[in-house]
Amino acid sequence: MQQLNYKRIVIIVILISTFLRIYLGNSLEFGNDEVYYWLYAKYPDISHFDHPPMVGLFIQFFTLDLFFDTEVTIRLAAIIPISLSMYVLFLIGKYLKDEKVGLVSVLLYNIHIYGFVIAGTFILPDAPLVFFWLLSFYFFIQVLPKEPDRKLYPKLLLAFLFSGLAIYSKYQAIYLVFGVSLFIVVKNKQWLKKSVFYLGFIFPILAISMIFYWNYLNDFISYKFHGGRVSFFGFRFNKISFLREILGQFVYNNPYIIVVFVLMLIALKKKRFQLTSKTTFIFLSCSLPLILTTIYLSISRNTLPHWSGISYLTLLPLLAVFLSEKKRIIKKLTIGMLSFFILLIFVSVMINTGFLLPENTSKTKERLGRKDAILDMYGWEQASEKISEIFLKHNLTDLPIITNRWYPAAHIDYYIARPNKMKVYGVGTLKDIHKYYWINKQYPALENRVLYITDSRNFKNPYKLYSKEYSKIEMLETVPIIRGNHIVKYIFLYELTKD
């Protein structure tokens, strides 16, 4: 195969990947987190309770400020940037060695569960994080391993600009700036003598300052929230969290990629695989700290395996160099990629039809489907149609809707309130309602009559929640959600009235 063909193959792979992710984005309803980040676009701010605002800005851009307000158009804010990110990986691989390495990098990305599904299909803060992180890293590796030169200054400033945008996407990007600083201190101190290196930090500092300013106005609530989740000084061993993190990293990043990574580290130690020490070190310094931090935190805290996913994506070009000399590696990875694609299509069919899934059973309607996590992505369109009919029948569209947690509040907001032009209030503690604490302030005060909606996945009894505020609580309808020929969960609609 001629070298010129590798770039063509990369473009074909990216296009196929893009079309598949558009199919998935159009066939699946929003999950809990996704529909929550839709609120970032609907109610923009310079930062938010859970994360910085970039994911909301991406949604606004790709939907023309929610003019095109559907699952697939909103998910384009992840699908398109990640397709561009794949091409950036190709450029990194090409820079490291050649276009074949770039192609192998892209193929590895397309078997990476975090990169393809979590960051690449679902609309989460990870999409802009991956896009800006990889762009930043692409420019850093062209500059920092070299001796300082004025010709490199524009690329250095671009690298810092994109690192700042990555931080404005998700807090983990601070580890990219840390990794770069570690590399300079250990491997190339010459840059410490150049004022342009310090000038570049303006961009990360500006991103951090905007997040800090929002928190200053809001009692530093983000730091308190995340501080409780990721404290570095908890010493009580949490076996379940630790095992979940290790297993999760193994699965989310594809067991094949993890095994290749370990084999590459062994080969590096035994000097059977060699790149320049600076090249190897900048990859490891920008990847390993976040991986090791999440593992350390999991010892005493509940963590999520995708927190370190960006680190494994950063390593893919390095792994591609290691794999590029293996026999028939492109053919093998292509078969793996196509098999993964078929699996994803099959899973999407399972979610929407219940094919091969066990039937949900429960002794009470209020708990039906509670153990079926994929129901978060099914049934809300059906609920929208059925409940909208009830609203019209009973003339209820003038009433506000209340609920006690951010999930299923965001689902109710998007699928039920939005098409009926109704307002959703979060009525609960800040810990439970998250962004609805700020959304509530944009709405008029609640009046004497409200609707309360919940589902059997997250059922909370309104009598226990709101009996002190509302003297009359009346069940209006119990709406069954059907998948195949089975009822898989219920939506409960109540009317609450004050004296």
C-alpha positions as CSV (number, residue, x, y, z in Angstrom):
1,M,0.0,0.0,0.0
2,Q,1.4,3.4,-1.0
3,Q,2.0,5.8,1.7
4,L,-0.2,8.4,0.0
5,N,-3.2,6.1,0.6
6,Y,-3.1,6.3,4.4
7,K,-4.5,9.8,4.6
8,R,-7.3,8.7,2.2
9,I,-8.1,5.7,4.4
10,V,-8.1,7.9,7.5
11,I,-10.7,10.2,6.0
12,I,-12.9,7.2,5.0
13,V,-12.6,5.8,8.5
14,I,-13.6,9.1,10.1
15,L,-16.5,9.5,7.7
16,I,-17.8,6.0,8.5
17,S,-17.3,6.7,12.2
18,T,-19.2,10.0,11.9
19,F,-22.2,8.5,10.1
20,L,-22.4,5.7,12.6
21,R,-22.4,8.1,15.5
22,I,-25.0,10.2,13.8
23,Y,-27.1,7.1,13.5
24,L,-26.7,6.3,17.2
25,G,-27.3,9.9,18.1
26,N,-30.6,9.9,16.2
27,S,-31.8,6.5,17.4
28,L,-31.2,6.9,21.2
29,E,-32.9,9.2,23.6
30,F,-30.8,11.3,26.0
31,G,-29.3,9.8,29.1
32,N,-29.5,11.6,32.5
33,D,-26.3,13.5,32.1
34,E,-26.8,14.5,28.5
35,V,-30.2,16.0,28.9
36,Y,-28.9,17.9,32.0
37,Y,-26.2,19.6,29.8
38,W,-28.9,20.7,27.4
39,L,-29.7,23.1,30.3
40,Y,-26.2,24.7,29.9
41,A,-27.3,25.8,26.5
42,K,-30.7,26.9,27.5
43,Y,-29.5,28.8,30.5
44,P,-25.9,29.9,29.6
45,D,-23.5,31.3,32.2
46,I,-19.8,31.9,32.5
47,S,-19.6,28.7,34.6
48,H,-22.0,26.2,36.2
49,F,-22.4,24.2,39.4
50,D,-21.0,21.0,38.1
51,H,-18.7,21.9,35.2
52,P,-17.4,24.9,33.2
53,P,-19.7,26.1,30.4
54,M,-18.0,24.9,27.2
55,V,-20.3,22.0,26.5
56,G,-23.2,24.4,26.6
57,L,-21.5,26.8,24.2
58,F,-20.8,23.9,21.8
59,I,-24.5,23.0,21.9
60,Q,-25.5,26.6,21.2
61,F,-23.1,26.7,18.3
62,F,-24.1,23.5,16.6
63,T,-27.8,24.0,17.1
64,L,-27.9,27.7,16.3
65,D,-28.7,28.5,19.8
66,L,-31.2,25.6,20.1
67,F,-33.0,26.5,16.9
68,F,-32.5,22.8,15.9
69,D,-33.4,21.3,19.2
70,T,-33.4,17.5,18.7
71,E,-31.2,14.7,20.2
72,V,-29.1,14.3,17.0
73,T,-28.6,18.0,16.4
74,I,-27.6,18.6,20.0
75,R,-25.3,15.5,19.8
76,L,-23.6,17.0,16.7
77,A,-21.8,19.2,19.3
78,A,-19.9,16.0,20.3
79,I,-20.0,14.1,17.0
80,I,-18.4,16.7,14.8
81,P,-15.6,17.9,17.2
82,I,-14.6,14.3,17.9
83,S,-14.4,13.6,14.1
84,L,-12.0,16.5,14.0
85,S,-10.2,15.2,17.0
86,M,-9.6,11.9,15.2
87,Y,-7.9,13.8,12.4
88,V,-5.7,15.6,15.0
89,L,-4.6,12.2,16.3
90,F,-3.7,11.3,12.7
91,L,-1.6,14.5,12.5
92,I,0.1,13.6,15.8
93,G,0.9,10.1,14.6
94,K,2.2,11.4,11.3
95,Y,4.4,13.9,13.2
96,L,5.8,11.2,15.4
97,K,6.7,8.9,12.6
98,D,4.6,8.6,9.4
99,E,1.0,8.5,8.0
100,K,0.7,4.8,8.8
101,V,1.2,5.6,12.5
102,G,-1.5,8.3,12.1
103,L,-3.9,5.7,10.6
104,V,-3.2,3.2,13.4
105,S,-3.9,6.0,15.9
106,V,-7.3,6.7,14.3
107,L,-8.2,3.0,14.2
108,L,-7.3,2.7,17.9
109,Y,-9.6,5.7,18.7
110,N,-12.4,4.0,16.9
111,I,-12.3,0.9,19.3
112,H,-12.0,3.1,22.3
113,I,-15.3,3.1,24.3
114,Y,-14.7,6.4,26.1
115,G,-13.4,8.2,23.0
116,F,-16.1,6.8,20.6
117,V,-19.2,6.6,22.7
118,I,-18.9,8.8,25.8
119,A,-17.0,11.7,24.3
120,G,-17.8,11.1,20.7
121,T,-21.5,10.3,20.6
122,F,-23.1,11.5,23.8
123,I,-23.2,15.2,24.6
124,L,-21.0,15.6,27.7
125,P,-18.2,18.0,28.7
126,D,-15.8,15.4,27.5
127,A,-16.4,16.2,23.8
128,P,-14.9,19.8,24.0
129,L,-12.3,18.5,26.5
130,V,-11.0,15.9,24.1
131,F,-11.1,18.3,21.1
132,F,-9.2,21.1,22.8
133,W,-6.8,18.9,24.7
134,L,-5.7,17.0,21.6
135,L,-5.3,20.2,19.7
136,S,-3.2,21.7,22.5
137,F,-1.1,18.6,22.8
138,Y,-0.5,18.5,19.0
139,F,1.1,21.9,19.2
140,F,3.0,21.3,22.4
141,I,4.8,18.2,21.1
142,Q,6.0,20.3,18.1
143,V,7.4,23.0,20.3
144,L,8.5,22.0,23.7
145,P,11.0,19.1,23.0
146,K,12.9,21.5,20.7
147,E,15.3,24.3,21.6
148,P,13.5,27.7,21.9
149,D,13.2,29.5,18.6
150,R,11.1,32.5,17.6
151,K,9.5,30.5,14.8
152,L,8.0,28.2,17.4
153,Y,6.4,30.9,19.5
154,P,3.0,31.1,17.6
155,K,2.6,27.3,18.0
156,L,3.4,27.6,21.7
157,L,0.8,30.3,22.2
158,L,-1.8,28.3,20.2
159,A,-1.0,25.3,22.5
160,F,-1.6,27.3,25.6
161,L,-4.8,28.9,24.1
162,F,-6.3,25.4,23.4
163,S,-5.2,24.2,26.9
164,G,-7.2,27.2,28.4
165,L,-10.2,26.2,26.3
166,A,-9.8,22.6,27.5
167,I,-9.9,23.8,31.1
168,Y,-13.0,25.8,30.3
169,S,-14.5,22.5,29.1
170,K,-13.6,20.3,32.1
171,Y,-11.4,20.6,35.2
172,Q,-9.3,17.6,34.2
173,A,-7.5,19.7,31.6
174,I,-5.4,21.3,34.4
175,Y,-3.5,18.0,34.2
176,L,-2.4,18.9,30.7
177,V,-0.8,22.1,31.9
178,F,0.7,20.3,34.8
179,G,2.2,17.6,32.5
180,V,3.6,20.3,30.2
181,S,5.2,22.1,33.1
182,L,6.6,18.8,34.5
183,F,8.1,18.1,31.1
184,I,9.8,21.5,30.9
185,V,11.3,21.2,34.4
186,V,12.6,17.7,33.8
187,K,13.5,17.7,30.1
188,N,13.9,21.1,28.6
189,K,14.7,23.9,31.1
190,Q,15.7,26.2,28.3
191,W,12.1,27.3,27.8
192,L,12.1,28.6,31.4
193,K,14.4,31.4,30.2
194,K,11.9,32.6,27.6
195,S,9.2,35.1,28.6
196,V,6.8,33.7,25.9
197,F,6.5,30.5,27.9
198,Y,5.1,32.4,30.8
199,L,3.0,34.6,28.5
200,G,1.2,31.5,27.3
201,F,-0.1,30.8,30.8
202,I,-2.4,33.8,30.4
203,F,-4.9,31.6,28.6
204,P,-5.2,28.8,31.2
205,I,-5.2,31.5,33.9
206,L,-8.0,33.4,32.2
207,A,-10.1,30.2,32.0
208,I,-9.5,29.5,35.6
209,S,-10.2,33.1,36.5
210,M,-13.6,33.0,34.9
211,I,-14.6,29.8,36.7
212,F,-13.2,31.3,39.9
213,Y,-15.2,34.5,39.4
214,W,-18.5,32.6,39.0
215,N,-17.7,30.7,42.1
216,Y,-16.8,33.9,44.0
217,L,-20.3,35.1,43.1
218,N,-21.8,31.8,44.2
219,D,-20.1,31.0,47.5
220,F,-17.4,28.8,45.8
221,I,-20.1,26.1,45.4
222,S,-18.3,24.2,42.6
223,Y,-15.2,23.8,44.7
224,K,-17.2,22.6,47.7
225,F,-19.1,20.1,45.5
226,H,-16.1,18.7,43.8
227,G,-14.0,18.9,46.9
228,G,-16.4,16.5,48.6
229,R,-16.0,14.1,45.7
230,V,-12.3,14.2,45.1
231,S,-10.6,14.9,48.4
232,F,-6.9,13.9,48.3
233,F,-6.8,13.2,52.0
234,G,-9.3,10.5,52.6
235,F,-7.6,7.4,54.1
236,R,-10.5,5.0,54.6
237,F,-10.1,2.2,52.1
238,N,-13.1,1.8,49.7
239,K,-12.6,-1.6,48.2
240,I,-15.7,-1.3,45.9
241,S,-14.7,2.1,44.5
242,F,-11.1,1.0,43.9
243,L,-12.1,-2.2,42.1
244,R,-14.7,-0.4,40.1
245,E,-12.2,2.2,39.0
246,I,-9.6,-0.4,37.9
247,L,-12.2,-2.5,36.1
248,G,-13.8,0.6,34.6
249,Q,-10.5,1.9,33.2
250,F,-9.9,-1.5,31.8
251,V,-13.3,-1.6,30.1
252,Y,-13.9,2.1,29.1
253,N,-10.5,2.3,27.4
254,N,-10.8,-1.2,25.7
255,P,-8.9,-4.1,27.3
256,Y,-6.8,-4.4,24.1
257,I,-5.5,-0.8,24.4
258,I,-4.7,-1.3,28.1
259,V,-2.8,-4.5,27.4
260,V,-0.8,-2.8,24.6
261,F,-0.1,0.1,26.9
262,V,1.4,-2.2,29.6
263,L,3.4,-4.1,26.9
264,M,4.7,-0.8,25.6
265,L,5.8,0.2,29.1
266,I,7.6,-3.1,29.6
267,A,9.3,-2.7,26.1
268,L,10.4,0.8,27.1
269,K,11.9,-0.4,30.3
270,K,13.8,-3.2,28.5
271,K,14.8,-0.8,25.7
272,R,13.1,-2.9,23.1
273,F,11.0,0.1,22.0
274,Q,12.6,3.5,21.7
275,L,11.7,7.0,20.7
276,T,13.6,10.0,21.8
277,S,13.4,10.3,25.6
278,K,11.8,13.8,25.3
279,T,9.1,12.5,23.0
280,T,8.3,9.6,25.3
281,F,8.4,11.7,28.4
282,I,6.0,14.4,27.1
283,F,3.4,11.7,26.3
284,L,3.8,10.1,29.7
285,S,3.9,13.4,31.7
286,C,0.6,14.5,30.1
287,S,-1.1,11.2,30.6
288,L,0.0,9.2,33.7
289,P,-0.6,11.9,36.4
290,L,-4.4,11.9,35.7
291,I,-4.6,8.1,35.5
292,L,-2.7,7.7,38.7
293,T,-4.7,10.4,40.5
294,T,-8.0,8.8,39.7
295,I,-6.8,5.4,40.9
296,Y,-5.5,7.0,44.1
297,L,-8.8,8.9,44.7
298,S,-10.7,5.6,44.2
299,I,-9.0,4.1,47.2
300,S,-11.1,6.3,49.5
301,R,-13.7,8.0,47.3
302,N,-16.2,7.1,44.7
303,T,-14.8,7.9,41.3
304,L,-15.9,7.5,37.7
305,P,-13.7,5.6,35.2
306,H,-14.1,8.0,32.4
307,W,-12.4,10.8,34.4
308,S,-9.0,9.6,33.1
309,G,-10.2,8.7,29.6
310,I,-8.6,11.7,27.9
311,S,-5.2,10.4,29.2
312,Y,-5.5,7.1,27.4
313,L,-6.6,9.0,24.2
314,T,-3.4,11.1,24.4
315,L,-1.3,7.9,24.5
316,L,-2.8,6.4,21.4
317,P,-0.2,7.8,18.9
318,L,2.6,6.5,21.1
319,L,0.9,3.1,21.2
320,A,0.5,3.4,17.4
321,V,4.2,3.7,16.9
322,F,4.7,0.6,19.1
323,L,2.1,-1.3,17.0
324,S,2.9,0.0,13.6
325,E,5.6,-2.6,12.8
326,K,3.4,-5.5,13.8
327,K,2.3,-7.8,11.0
328,R,-1.2,-7.0,9.5
329,I,-1.9,-4.6,12.3
330,I,-4.1,-2.3,10.1
331,K,-6.2,-5.3,9.0
332,K,-6.6,-6.6,12.5
333,L,-7.6,-3.2,13.9
334,T,-10.0,-2.6,11.0
335,I,-11.7,-6.0,11.9
336,G,-11.8,-5.0,15.5
337,M,-13.3,-1.6,14.6
338,L,-16.0,-3.0,12.4
339,S,-16.9,-5.6,15.0
340,F,-17.2,-2.8,17.6
341,F,-19.4,-0.8,15.3
342,I,-21.7,-3.8,14.7
343,L,-21.9,-4.3,18.5
344,L,-22.9,-0.7,19.0
345,I,-25.7,-1.0,16.5
346,F,-26.9,-4.2,18.2
347,V,-26.8,-2.5,21.6
348,S,-28.9,0.4,20.3
349,V,-31.5,-2.0,19.0
350,M,-31.6,-3.8,22.3
351,I,-32.1,-0.5,24.1
352,N,-35.0,0.5,21.9
353,T,-36.7,-2.9,21.5
354,G,-35.7,-4.8,24.7
355,F,-34.5,-7.6,22.5
356,L,-32.7,-10.3,24.6
357,L,-33.1,-8.2,27.8
358,P,-34.7,-9.8,30.8
359,E,-38.3,-8.7,31.6
360,N,-38.5,-6.0,34.4
361,T,-40.4,-7.2,37.4
362,S,-41.3,-5.5,40.7
363,K,-43.8,-6.0,43.4
364,T,-44.9,-2.3,43.2
365,K,-45.4,0.1,40.3
366,E,-43.2,2.6,42.1
367,R,-40.1,0.5,41.7
368,L,-40.5,-1.0,38.3
369,G,-37.4,-0.6,36.2
370,R,-35.3,0.7,39.0
371,K,-32.4,-1.7,38.3
372,D,-32.5,-1.2,34.5
373,A,-30.1,1.6,33.9
374,I,-30.6,1.7,30.1
375,L,-34.2,2.9,30.8
376,D,-32.7,6.3,31.3
377,M,-32.4,6.4,27.5
378,Y,-35.7,4.9,26.7
379,G,-39.4,5.9,27.0
380,W,-39.3,9.6,27.4
381,E,-40.6,10.3,23.9
382,Q,-43.4,7.9,24.6
383,A,-44.0,9.7,27.9
384,S,-44.0,13.0,26.2
385,E,-46.8,12.0,23.8
386,K,-49.0,10.4,26.5
387,I,-48.6,13.1,29.1
388,S,-49.1,15.9,26.6
389,E,-52.5,14.4,25.8
390,I,-53.3,14.4,29.5
391,F,-52.3,18.0,29.8
392,L,-54.7,19.0,27.0
393,K,-57.5,16.8,28.3
394,H,-57.3,18.4,31.8
395,N,-56.1,21.9,30.7
396,L,-52.9,21.7,32.8
397,T,-50.4,23.4,30.5
398,D,-50.6,26.7,32.5
399,L,-49.3,25.0,35.7
400,P,-45.6,24.7,36.5
401,I,-44.0,21.3,37.1
402,I,-41.9,20.6,40.2
403,T,-39.6,17.7,41.0
404,N,-37.1,17.0,43.7
405,R,-33.9,16.0,41.8
406,W,-31.9,17.1,38.7
407,Y,-32.7,13.7,37.4
408,P,-35.3,13.1,36.2
409,A,-36.0,16.8,36.2
410,A,-33.9,17.5,33.1
411,H,-35.7,14.6,31.2
412,I,-39.1,16.0,32.3
413,D,-37.9,19.5,31.2
414,Y,-36.8,18.4,27.8
415,Y,-39.3,15.8,26.8
416,I,-42.5,17.0,28.6
417,A,-42.2,20.6,29.6
418,R,-40.4,21.9,26.5
419,P,-43.0,20.8,23.8
420,N,-45.8,22.1,26.0
421,K,-44.0,25.4,26.8
422,M,-44.1,24.7,30.6
423,K,-41.7,25.6,33.3
424,V,-39.9,23.0,35.6
425,Y,-38.7,23.9,39.1
426,G,-36.3,21.9,41.2
427,V,-37.8,21.9,44.7
428,G,-35.2,20.3,47.0
429,T,-31.7,20.8,48.4
430,L,-28.9,22.3,46.2
431,K,-27.2,18.9,46.3
432,D,-30.3,17.3,44.8
433,I,-31.4,19.9,42.2
434,H,-28.0,21.3,41.0
435,K,-28.5,23.9,38.2
436,Y,-32.2,24.2,39.0
437,Y,-31.2,26.2,42.0
438,W,-30.2,29.0,39.5
439,I,-33.0,28.2,37.0
440,N,-35.6,28.7,39.7
441,K,-34.4,32.3,40.2
442,Q,-35.2,33.1,36.6
443,Y,-38.8,32.0,37.0
444,P,-41.7,33.7,39.0
445,A,-42.4,32.4,42.5
446,L,-44.5,29.2,42.6
447,E,-48.2,29.7,43.1
448,N,-50.8,27.6,44.8
449,R,-51.2,24.8,42.2
450,V,-48.4,22.8,40.7
451,L,-47.8,19.5,39.0
452,Y,-45.4,16.9,40.3
453,I,-43.9,14.3,37.9
454,T,-41.7,11.4,38.8
455,D,-41.0,7.9,37.3
456,S,-40.5,4.5,38.8
457,R,-36.8,4.6,38.1
458,N,-36.5,7.5,40.5
459,F,-39.8,7.5,42.4
460,K,-40.1,9.8,45.4
461,N,-43.4,10.0,47.2
462,P,-44.7,13.6,47.0
463,Y,-46.6,13.1,50.3
464,K,-43.2,12.7,52.1
465,L,-41.6,15.5,50.1
466,Y,-44.2,18.2,50.0
467,S,-47.0,17.6,52.4
468,K,-45.9,20.5,54.6
469,E,-46.2,23.0,51.7
470,Y,-49.2,21.5,49.9
471,S,-52.3,20.5,51.8
472,K,-53.9,18.6,48.9
473,I,-51.9,16.0,46.9
474,E,-53.9,14.2,44.2
475,M,-52.7,11.5,41.9
476,L,-53.9,12.4,38.3
477,E,-52.5,9.6,36.1
478,T,-50.1,6.7,36.1
479,V,-48.6,6.4,32.7
480,P,-47.2,3.0,31.6
481,I,-44.1,3.0,29.3
482,I,-44.1,0.1,27.0
483,R,-41.1,-1.5,25.3
484,G,-41.9,-4.5,23.0
485,N,-45.0,-6.0,24.6
486,H,-44.0,-5.3,28.2
487,I,-44.5,-2.4,30.6
488,V,-41.0,-1.4,31.6
489,K,-41.7,1.6,33.9
490,Y,-44.3,4.1,34.9
491,I,-44.5,7.9,34.9
492,F,-46.5,9.3,37.8
493,L,-48.4,12.6,37.5
494,Y,-49.8,14.4,40.6
495,E,-51.5,17.8,41.2
496,L,-50.5,19.6,44.4
497,T,-52.5,22.4,45.9
498,K,-52.1,24.8,48.8
499,D,-55.0,26.1,50.9
